[in-house]
Amino acid sequence: MNRRWLLENADVPIRYILTKDANYLDTLLENHEVQYWLSHLKKRSDENNVHAIHGSHDFRMENVLGKCGSWGFPGRSPSSIGICSSSWIS
């Protein structure tokens, strides 16, 4: 497969990884895989249980953000900073 084919056929995480185009960030946040993983952090926050967000489980912060990173979610973008500083995490 070549880059052009991927840009034409792949889902948003792959297109973002290939281009780093900020126009994909909002769509990336709506991606079902990214939403699935971020929902783990939201659930912990809703349960007032963010003090236990580190560890090896799939709801732990480093695993959620790591998985989102593998789906193309940029860790240093304004969008990710907003999510990580939102009321449901802080």
Z-matrix of the N, CA and C atoms (Angstrom, degrees):
N
C 1 1.450
C 2 1.517 1 110.07
N 3 1.287 2 114.66 1 145.35
C 4 1.449 3 116.40 2 177.92
C 5 1.525 4 110.42 3 -112.56
N 6 1.286 5 114.91 4 171.26
C 7 1.461 6 121.97 5 -175.46
C 8 1.526 7 111.41 6 -60.87
N 9 1.303 8 116.66 7 -43.93
C 10 1.471 9 120.59 8 -178.83
C 11 1.519 10 111.03 9 -59.71
N 12 1.339 11 116.63 10 -45.39
C 13 1.453 12 120.65 11 179.25
C 14 1.527 13 110.46 12 -60.99
N 15 1.324 14 116.96 13 -43.82
C 16 1.460 15 120.18 14 178.76
C 17 1.524 16 111.61 15 -62.41
N 18 1.328 17 116.71 16 -42.57
C 19 1.465 18 119.41 17 179.01
C 20 1.524 19 111.65 18 -62.57
N 21 1.311 20 117.63 19 -31.69
C 22 1.463 21 121.29 20 -179.61
C 23 1.521 22 112.83 21 -83.20
N 24 1.332 23 118.27 22 -26.18
C 25 1.462 24 120.70 23 -169.85
C 26 1.523 25 115.96 24 -119.78
N 27 1.304 26 118.05 25 -19.09
C 28 1.466 27 120.42 26 -174.07
C 29 1.526 28 111.36 27 -80.47
N 30 1.314 29 114.63 28 162.44
C 31 1.465 30 121.53 29 175.74
C 32 1.537 31 108.93 30 -75.96
N 33 1.300 32 116.38 31 170.52
C 34 1.461 33 122.88 32 -173.74
C 35 1.532 34 114.25 33 -53.90
N 36 1.330 35 120.84 34 -42.93
C 37 1.477 36 117.85 35 -179.34
C 38 1.531 37 113.20 36 -56.14
N 39 1.313 38 116.65 37 -42.78
C 40 1.467 39 119.87 38 -179.59
C 41 1.521 40 110.26 39 -68.45
N 42 1.339 41 117.04 40 -43.79
C 43 1.465 42 119.63 41 178.98
C 44 1.525 43 110.90 42 -61.31
N 45 1.331 44 117.16 43 -39.76
C 46 1.466 45 119.35 44 178.63
C 47 1.528 46 110.68 45 -66.31
N 48 1.319 47 117.28 46 -44.54
C 49 1.468 48 120.64 47 179.53
C 50 1.528 49 110.53 48 -58.01
N 51 1.330 50 116.81 49 -40.56
C 52 1.466 51 120.70 50 -178.64
C 53 1.521 52 113.21 51 -72.20
N 54 1.321 53 117.88 52 -34.58
C 55 1.467 54 120.10 53 -172.04
C 56 1.528 55 114.86 54 -109.49
N 57 1.323 56 117.40 55 -25.88
C 58 1.474 57 122.74 56 -172.34
C 59 1.532 58 110.75 57 56.35
N 60 1.329 59 116.35 58 27.74
C 61 1.456 60 122.91 59 -179.92
C 62 1.527 61 109.67 60 -75.51
N 63 1.335 62 117.25 61 117.30
C 64 1.461 63 122.51 62 -177.23
C 65 1.528 64 112.29 63 -61.34
N 66 1.317 65 117.68 64 -19.34
C 67 1.460 66 120.47 65 178.01
C 68 1.527 67 112.45 66 -64.75
N 69 1.321 68 117.66 67 -18.46
C 70 1.462 69 121.68 68 179.55
C 71 1.533 70 112.74 69 -86.31
N 72 1.323 71 119.04 70 -10.71
C 73 1.465 72 120.57 71 -171.62
C 74 1.527 73 113.45 72 -61.44
N 75 1.315 74 118.41 73 -45.52
C 76 1.462 75 119.48 74 179.62
C 77 1.524 76 111.17 75 -62.02
N 78 1.324 77 116.34 76 -43.08
C 79 1.456 78 120.29 77 178.49
C 80 1.521 79 110.48 78 -66.73
N 81 1.309 80 116.85 79 -35.87
C 82 1.458 81 121.08 80 178.07
C 83 1.527 82 110.39 81 -62.27
N 84 1.322 83 117.19 82 -40.58
C 85 1.467 84 120.96 83 178.12
C 86 1.522 85 112.07 84 -64.98
N 87 1.326 86 116.97 85 -24.80
C 88 1.460 87 121.58 86 178.64
C 89 1.529 88 112.63 87 -88.67
N 90 1.316 89 117.73 88 -7.36
C 91 1.458 90 122.09 89 -179.09
C 92 1.526 91 110.32 90 -60.09
N 93 1.322 92 117.14 91 136.97
C 94 1.466 93 120.46 92 -175.32
C 95 1.525 94 113.25 93 -60.97
N 96 1.308 95 118.87 94 -37.05
C 97 1.466 96 120.37 95 178.89
C 98 1.533 97 111.25 96 -68.42
N 99 1.323 98 116.56 97 -45.25
C 100 1.470 99 120.22 98 178.76
C 101 1.522 100 109.45 99 -63.16
N 102 1.333 101 117.94 100 -43.78
C 103 1.462 102 121.44 101 178.50
C 104 1.526 103 111.44 102 -61.65
N 105 1.325 104 116.30 103 -41.37
C 106 1.469 105 120.45 104 178.94
C 107 1.530 106 110.50 105 -57.19
N 108 1.313 107 115.63 106 -49.27
C 109 1.454 108 118.93 107 -176.18
C 110 1.531 109 111.72 108 -71.04
N 111 1.316 110 118.16 109 -40.19
C 112 1.463 111 119.91 110 177.42
C 113 1.525 112 111.64 111 -65.58
N 114 1.330 113 116.79 112 -28.46
C 115 1.466 114 119.78 113 179.54
C 116 1.523 115 112.03 114 -62.90
N 117 1.333 116 116.94 115 -27.00
C 118 1.465 117 119.70 116 176.75
C 119 1.527 118 110.82 117 -62.35
N 120 1.331 119 116.73 118 -41.90
C 121 1.464 120 119.37 119 178.57
C 122 1.526 121 110.83 120 -69.10
N 123 1.315 122 117.10 121 -39.50
C 124 1.461 123 120.29 122 179.87
C 125 1.524 124 110.41 123 -62.82
N 126 1.317 125 116.38 124 -42.46
C 127 1.469 126 119.88 125 179.61
C 128 1.523 127 110.37 126 -60.00
N 129 1.325 128 117.38 127 -43.62
C 130 1.476 129 120.49 128 179.27
C 131 1.524 130 110.00 129 -62.56
N 132 1.313 131 116.54 130 -39.81
C 133 1.453 132 120.29 131 179.36
C 134 1.523 133 110.83 132 -66.72
N 135 1.329 134 116.78 133 -44.93
C 136 1.464 135 120.86 134 179.43
C 137 1.531 136 111.70 135 -59.79
N 138 1.314 137 115.83 136 -31.15
C 139 1.466 138 121.10 137 178.80
C 140 1.526 139 111.74 138 -87.55
N 141 1.341 140 116.06 139 5.94
C 142 1.467 141 122.07 140 -177.25
C 143 1.529 142 110.74 141 54.45
N 144 1.314 143 115.27 142 44.57
C 145 1.455 144 121.74 143 -175.04
C 146 1.526 145 111.18 144 -127.99
N 147 1.331 146 116.92 145 35.26
C 148 1.464 147 118.98 146 -178.99
C 149 1.524 148 112.34 147 -77.90
N 150 1.326 149 117.08 148 -11.65
C 151 1.471 150 118.96 149 178.48
C 152 1.527 151 111.51 150 -65.70
N 153 1.321 152 116.97 151 -17.52
C 154 1.461 153 121.03 152 -178.08
C 155 1.529 154 110.34 153 -115.06
N 156 1.343 155 117.39 154 47.37
C 157 1.461 156 118.66 155 -176.15
C 158 1.528 157 113.48 156 -91.94
N 159 1.323 158 118.18 157 -5.12
C 160 1.466 159 120.04 158 179.98
C 161 1.522 160 110.30 159 -103.95
N 162 1.329 161 116.16 160 145.29
C 163 1.448 162 121.82 161 179.64
C 164 1.513 163 110.36 162 148.39
N 165 1.330 164 117.03 163 -161.26
C 166 1.465 165 120.34 164 -173.89
C 167 1.521 166 114.16 165 -100.85
N 168 1.312 167 119.14 166 -2.93
C 169 1.459 168 121.17 167 -178.15
C 170 1.528 169 111.40 168 -76.48
N 171 1.332 170 116.14 169 162.40
C 172 1.463 171 119.41 170 -178.37
C 173 1.525 172 113.64 171 -72.10
N 174 1.317 173 118.39 172 -8.37
C 175 1.458 174 120.75 173 176.47
C 176 1.520 175 111.86 174 -98.06
N 177 1.306 176 118.23 175 3.14
C 178 1.462 177 121.92 176 -179.87
C 179 1.528 178 110.36 177 -80.62
N 180 1.306 179 115.66 178 144.74
C 181 1.457 180 122.01 179 -171.52
C 182 1.532 181 113.38 180 -54.43
N 183 1.317 182 117.71 181 -48.45
C 184 1.463 183 119.12 182 -176.38
C 185 1.519 184 111.90 183 -65.03
N 186 1.323 185 117.42 184 -29.46
C 187 1.461 186 120.19 185 178.61
C 188 1.526 187 111.18 186 -78.38
N 189 1.327 188 116.47 187 -39.58
C 190 1.463 189 120.44 188 178.09
C 191 1.527 190 110.17 189 -63.72
N 192 1.331 191 116.63 190 -51.53
C 193 1.460 192 119.47 191 -178.07
C 194 1.525 193 111.63 192 -68.20
N 195 1.325 194 116.93 193 -33.73
C 196 1.462 195 120.13 194 175.94
C 197 1.520 196 111.71 195 -64.36
N 198 1.326 197 116.21 196 -43.30
C 199 1.463 198 120.43 197 178.97
C 200 1.528 199 109.86 198 -66.41
N 201 1.338 200 116.64 199 -42.99
C 202 1.470 201 119.24 200 177.32
C 203 1.529 202 110.33 201 -60.82
N 204 1.327 203 116.63 202 -37.36
C 205 1.466 204 120.30 203 176.83
C 206 1.517 205 111.64 204 -62.68
N 207 1.323 206 116.80 205 -37.48
C 208 1.464 207 118.78 206 178.87
C 209 1.525 208 111.42 207 -70.18
N 210 1.333 209 116.91 208 -19.01
C 211 1.462 210 121.42 209 175.34
C 212 1.515 211 110.94 210 -92.73
N 213 1.332 212 117.45 211 7.90
C 214 1.450 213 121.14 212 174.04
C 215 1.509 214 115.43 213 99.58
N 216 1.324 215 118.02 214 -3.36
C 217 1.456 216 121.16 215 -178.39
C 218 1.523 217 109.00 216 -67.96
N 219 1.332 218 118.13 217 118.74
C 220 1.467 219 120.69 218 -175.53
C 221 1.524 220 112.06 219 -78.45
N 222 1.292 221 116.77 220 126.60
C 223 1.456 222 121.24 221 -176.94
C 224 1.511 223 115.32 222 -69.96
N 225 1.315 224 118.41 223 -19.70
C 226 1.460 225 120.23 224 -176.22
C 227 1.525 226 112.80 225 -115.08
N 228 1.316 227 117.25 226 15.40
C 229 1.464 228 119.71 227 179.69
C 230 1.519 229 109.78 228 -79.86
N 231 1.330 230 118.19 229 158.26
C 232 1.466 231 120.57 230 175.37
C 233 1.525 232 112.16 231 -56.76
N 234 1.344 233 117.06 232 -34.57
C 235 1.471 234 120.12 233 179.18
C 236 1.515 235 111.59 234 -64.84
N 237 1.338 236 116.68 235 -44.69
C 238 1.466 237 118.31 236 -178.19
C 239 1.520 238 111.08 237 -71.38
N 240 1.314 239 117.58 238 -34.02
C 241 1.462 240 119.93 239 176.58
C 242 1.520 241 109.36 240 -63.43
N 243 1.335 242 116.78 241 -39.82
C 244 1.455 243 120.89 242 177.56
C 245 1.511 244 112.23 243 -63.25
N 246 1.324 245 117.39 244 -41.64
C 247 1.466 246 121.06 245 179.17
C 248 1.518 247 110.34 246 -66.08
N 249 1.314 248 116.63 247 -45.79
C 250 1.465 249 120.24 248 -176.57
C 251 1.521 250 112.63 249 -71.14
N 252 1.330 251 117.61 250 -18.63
C 253 1.459 252 119.00 251 178.86
C 254 1.521 253 111.04 252 -105.77
N 255 1.331 254 117.16 253 5.25
C 256 1.459 255 119.57 254 -179.02
C 257 1.513 256 110.87 255 -69.37
N 258 1.302 257 115.77 256 166.97
C 259 1.460 258 121.01 257 -174.39
C 260 1.520 259 112.43 258 -65.25
N 261 1.331 260 118.57 259 -23.33
C 262 1.461 261 118.47 260 -178.06
C 263 1.515 262 113.18 261 -83.84
N 264 1.318 263 117.07 262 -5.30
C 265 1.472 264 118.74 263 174.30
C 266 1.525 265 110.15 264 -112.87
N 267 1.302 266 117.52 265 -40.72
C 268 1.477 267 119.39 266 -175.54
C 269 1.511 268 111.88 267 -79.85
